[in-house]
Amino acid sequence: MKRPIQKSITVLWFTTAFLAIALVSSFAASKDKKDEKPDPIPASKLFGFVLKGAEQKPKAIGYYTRGCLAGGEALPVTGEAWQAMRLSRNRNWGHPKLIRFLENFARDVRDKDGWRGVLVGDLSQPRGGPMLSGHRSHQMGLDADIWLNQMPGRELSYKEREETSAVSMLDKTGLAVNKAVWTDNHVKVIKRAALFPEVQRVLVHPAIKKALCEAAGDDRDWLRKIRPWWGHHYHMHIRLKCTEASCKAQGGTPAGDGCGKPLDYWFKLLRNPPKPKKPSGPPKKRKVRDLNWMPAACRRVLKADNPPLLKATELSEGIELPVRKAVAGSVVAKEKSE
């Protein structure tokens, strides 16, 4: 009789020990999980889901690549000399002085430079900030992309604004403008942008800068604002000056017209682009750029008026486009009914 009793005691002991270890492990895991800090939410996700501007005094905050926008104003999607494109992105917002500039610029292009008007690409999000996709800049409502194909002589539909492509100004070599699409009017339009005193600089592809240098003649002062940069062959990027204490100004443009040797440097890069560096060692985890990465005032801008953030913490970034399509569609419908 002793053996069965001893066996039962042994089984009971092992069972009790196993349950005790399991309970301790469960408690420890639960405690660790409780002590773990949740992953920070990227600022791009928070600002990317806000659908309306903050009802505050207009103010550009921070810097072009790390900032936000208070009191943003939406550019009407259709104006007397402009049409906004890619409405689903909800990026037709800017500082009021950017909106006024675009209205004046578009009218001047129509009245003085032989274009029917301009197609406007991305400005900023309703409250600025980093974007879910695309630009590093455009964060405080002072940047605007203007397409280099002129506005057509009719109002584009919502679908056309989503699907129409901007036209590249480059030929097959990628080192010169395509004479089949590049015209004297392009020179006039880009020059017009640079002549506005509030414009800080205008970014274009190096080949476009070269074409401008060759066409400028003796009047060359405006060329100083035209700066070559990667990728800008189908649109120009216009940046306004920061004139408020709340934002940081960008350094001035170098002296001279930027032609000659400075441009030769860019063509060397175009012919032999720098190769990406090979990673050494294990891949490093990228630091999340959350609200702590941004100016402190941007937290107040984000939370002003209790905006519907659409529970951004629970949504994947893939929902961005459908949300913006719904918003943009309602905007167009509203404007047409008014």
N, C-alpha and C positions, 0 to 999 in steps of 0.2 A: 504493500500500500504506500510505502514511502516514495517509491520512484514516481508514480503519477503525481503525487503531491508536490514533490520537488520540481518536476517538469512544469507543473502549473504555475508554481511560484516563479520559476525562471522566465516563463513566457510572459507572466504578469509584469515582472520587473522590466523586461525588455520593452514591452508595450508602453509601460509608464514612462520609461526613459525616452522612448521615441517621441511620445506625445509632448513631453516636456521640452525636448529639443525643438520640435516643430513649433510649439507655442513661442519659445524664446526667439527663434528665427523669424517667425511671423511678426512678432512685436518689434524686433530690430528693423525688419524691412519696412514696416509701417512707419516707424519713427524716422528712418532715413528718408522715406518718401515725403514725409511731412516736413522734414528739415530742408529738403531740396528746394532751391529757388526755381520758380517757373522760368522757362526761357523768355528773355526779353522780347517784346514785340517790336519789329523794325518800324522806325518812324515812317518809312515809305508806305507801310501797310495802313497806318493810322491816317496819315494825310491823304493817301490815295482813295480812301473810302468816304471822305467828307464831301458832300454834294453841293454845299452852299458856302459862300464867304462868311467871314466873321463880321458881325455888325459892330465894328469898332472904327476908330479914327484911322484913315488910310495910313499905312506905315510899312515900309520895306524893312525887314528885320534880318540882321546877320550878314551873310555874304551870298553871292550868286550861287555858290555850290554848297552852302550850308546855312539855310535860313528859312524864313516863312513870310507870309503876307497877311497883314491885318487890313480889314476894310477893302478887300478885293472887289473889283467890279468886273462883270462879264461883258465882253465885247459882243454886241448883237451879232447873231450868226449871219445875218445878211444886212449890208449897209448900202449906201448910195454908190460906193466905189470899192467895195470889198465883199468877199464871202469867206466865212470860216470853214475849214475843212476838218475831217476826222472828228465829227461832233461826239462820237461815242466815247472819246477819251475825256471829255469834260475839262479840257485844258485851254479854254478860251477866256481865262480869267487873268487879270493883271492889276497892277497899281493904277489908280485913275489917271495918272500922268502918262502911263503907257497907252491906255485906251485913247486918250486925247491925241497923243502922238500918232497912233495908227490911223485914226480918222483923218487927221490933217495930211499925213503922208499919202494915204490912199487918194484923197481928193487932188493933191498936187500931181501925183502920178497920172491921174486921169486928165487933168486940165493942162498939164505942161509937158508931159513926157511921152505922149502918144500911146499910152496903154488904156484899156477900158477900166482897169482897176486891178486890185491885187487879191491873190488867194492867200489867206492867212493860215499858217500851220499852228504848231503848239505855242501857247504863251505859258501860263502857269496853271496849277490846280487852284481850286477855290480859295484855299488858304496857303498856297505855295507849298513849300516843303519838298522833300525828296519824292521821286516818282517810282511807281512799281516797275516801270520799264522805260528805256530810252535815256533821257538826258541826265547828266550830273548837275548841270546848272538849271536855269529856269525856276529857281526856288523862291525868289522873293518878288516876283511880279514885274521885273524890269527887263526881261528877255522876250524876244518874239522871233519866230521863224516865218519868213516870207518866201513863198514858192517863186521860182524863177520862170514859170510859165504864167502868162497874164490871165486875168479873170475872163471867162467867156462872156459873150454878149447876152446871156440869159441866166436865169437863176437855176443853179444846180439842185437836183433832188437830194434828199437825205442819202439815198443809196449811192448816188454819184459822188457825193462828198466822202463817202466811206471807201469807195473802190477806185476812183480816179487816181492815177499815179502822177506824181510830180515828174517833170522832164529833166533829165541830166543834160548839162551843158557841155559835156566832154565828148571828144571823139574817141575812136576805138583804142588809141594809144593811152588814153587817160592822162596825157601830158599837155593837151591843148584843147581849146574850146572847139566845138563842132560848128562850123560855119553855116550848116543847114538849119540850126536852131538859134545860134547866138546872133544878136542884132545890135545895131547902134542904140536902140531903145533900152537894151539891158544896161548899157553903160550909163545912160541917163537916169534910169531908175535906181541903180545902186549908188550913183553919185548923189542923187536926191536924198537918199537916206543919210549919207555921211554929212550932208550940209546942215542938217538940223543940229543946233547947238547942244541940245540935250542928249544927243547920241554919243556914247562913249567909244564904241567901236562897232565895226561890221565884219563878221567872219564869212569868208568865202574860200573856195578851193584855190590852191596855189595857181592852177592854170587860169582860173578866172581873174585872179589878181594880176597875172602877167598880161592878160588881154586888156585889162583896165589900164595898166601902165602904158601899153602901146597906144591906146586910144585917147589918152588924157590930153595930149598936146602940152601947151605951156601952163595951163591951169592945173597945178598938181598938189596944192595944199590939202585937198580933201582925201588924197590917196593915203595920207598918214593914218587915217582911221580904218582903212581897209586892211584887215589882217588875214593872212593865209592860215587855214586850218584844215585838218583831215575831214573828208566826207562832205563838205559843203558845196557839192557840185549841182544839186537840184534845188537848193534853197539858200538864202542868205540869213544869217543870224544877226539880228539887230539888238544891241545892248544899250540901255539908257544909263546915264550916270547916276550914281548914288548921291543924293543931295540931302539926306536926312541923318541926324545923329544916331539913329537906330541901326543904320547899315554901314558896312565897311566898303569904302571905295576901292575899285581896282586900280592898279598902277597905271600911269599914263602910257601912251603909245610912244615908242622911240622916235627920235628926231628923224627927219627926212621922209621921203615918199614910200619907203619900203620896197622899192624896185631894185634892180641890179643885184649886188652881192647877197643881201638878205634873202632874196627870192631864189638865187642860185642854190643856196643851202637847202631850201625846200625841195627843189627838183632833184638834188642828190638823194634826199630821203625817199622821194617817190620812185626813183629808179632802183634804189637799194634800201627798201624798208627795213627797219631794225627787226632782228629776229627775237621772238619771245625767249626770255631766260628760262633755262631748264631748272625745275625745282630741285633743290638739294635737301636731302633728308625727307622725313615724313611730312605729308601735307599739313599745313597749319590751319587750325580752325579759324575762319574769318570772324572777326569781332562784329557783333550785331550793332548796327548804328541805330540805337533807340533814341527816345526823347532826351536822355542824358547827354547824347552826342550833340544836341542842338542847343541854340541859345535859349536861356531860361524863359524868355518872353514867349517863345513858340509854344510852350505848354499852355499858357493862358489863351493864346490864339486858337489852339486846337479845341479847347474846352468851352470857349465862349458860345453862348446861346444854346448850350446843351445839344450839339448837332447829333443827328442819327448816325452813329458810327457803324451801323449794320452789324454789330457784334463782330468787329473786325478780328478779334482774337479767335473766333471760331470758324472763320471763312478762309477758304484757299484763295490765292491770288487769281486763280482762273476765273473767278466770278466777276472780275473787274469789267470786262468787256460787255457782258449782257446787262449789267447794271447801268453802265453809261449809255448803252444803246437805248434803253428804256427812257432814261432821263432826257437824252438828246432828242429822241422822237417826240416826246411831249413838248419840248421847247419849240421845235419847229412847228408843230401843230398849233401851239398857242399863238405864235407870231403870225401865222397865216390866218388865224381866226380873228385877230385884232384889227 
